[in-house]
């Protein structure tokens, strides 16, 4: 009879009893090999059920503007620095509202408006005001936004429009960040996160796995998010895009992706962990395992410049798993 790995069990019990794990313990989890990874998933699922419950939350997004971005994020199809196939476009208010209604019909609990670019002007934020107010007014969707860098007055204006959650990803560890972006800094991102928090908004802040970072960078990202006390952690897996500097990055394997999700659950036991862009290509036939590995949320629909999975397939997956919404 094979017994559960006692060290994983010991760390898990610490978390289940309300304690936290340190950097070395998190590293030990993400470095596991072979059958021990199945023990890791078992305990990550136990932690998910105990600390956030069985309910799965769904999130949808749409763009207000695509392309023409001045930033050099080396994974992104929308940057003007790279020869990608992205066609710049703007979305009309009614189209954004239609996307919000569709997300609600698909079972989404929150819906976000996303814009390309480093930041929006006050005038551009004001133009989004009526759309944001209408999404928030229905009282069925949490109104979210991801509009780049914010000043605190802009963050307070968004809050007044009804935005209750702001997305601004760290993307990776502080150490690795300069190899991903050079046109703004890690501290610029922290400043926006503080502005959103000070305005009263929840924080949706995560990153992308597969940028070329090492295992320590993944752990350090999780620990930074814990220190920031963010509310929701979107984990994306790089979908290499032709024309970008990361076009030839090696894809993260399904088991490595699941192991990363599990480590984040151990580090952030009572937070929402949302699996977003790249999950279809990265996890392939193991998509349903993301919940067993500790995730409690996912995106439905498309991801701005890349198509997501058919929403009906995701809803059927949750039904088959008997996971409540």
PyMOL commands that set and color helices and strands:
alter all, ss='L'
color gray80, all
select helices_A, chain A and resi 6-16+23-30+36-51+93-105+122-137+152-161+174-177+186-198+215-228+254-267+279-286+289-292+311-321
alter helices_A, ss='H'
color red, helices_A
select strands_A, chain A and resi 57-66+89-90+110-115+142-146+165-167+202-204+207-209+232-237+272-275+297-299
alter strands_A, ss='S'
color yellow, strands_A
deselect
rebuild
show_as cartoon
